[in-house]
Amino acid sequence: MNNKPLKRWTFLDTINAALLIVVLLFMLDFENNRAVSIILLAVFAFWITTVILRNVFISKIEKNPNHPMHRQQSGKGEDK
């Protein structure tokens, strides 16, 4: 198979982290824009949750040698 291993942290996660910092520093304003601030926090909470769950999933794959993706994650995949 040509599937790439799952990554714990991607370039998109780096962009999201930078956007989170910008939002926290400059855009949250609960007094004037309460709804927008809550929506932004909800979106970033969802992103953080997906990053955590992805890492949990990868850890389970790496610990279970019988999992179909184990070889792919551990770098012991089939030679091409």
Residue, then its C-alpha position, 0 to 999 in steps of 0.5 A: m500500500n502507498n498510504k503515508p503514516l499518520k503525523r502527530w503534528t502537521f503544517l495545518d496544525t501549525i497554521n491553526a496554532a498561529l491563528l489561535i494565538v492571534v485570535l486570543l491576543f487580538m480578536l476576542d472581545f466578549e463585551n462587544n462581540r460575544a457571539v463571534s468570540i464564543i464561535l471562535l473559541a468553539v472552533f479552536a476547541f474542536w481543533i484541539t480535540t481532534v489533535i489530541l484524539r489523533n495522537v491517542f489513535i496513533s499511540k494505540i496503533e503503535k502499541n498494538p502490533n496486530h493493528p493493520m496500520h502498525r507497520q506503517q506507523s512504526g516505519k517497518g512497512e513493506d519495501k517497495 
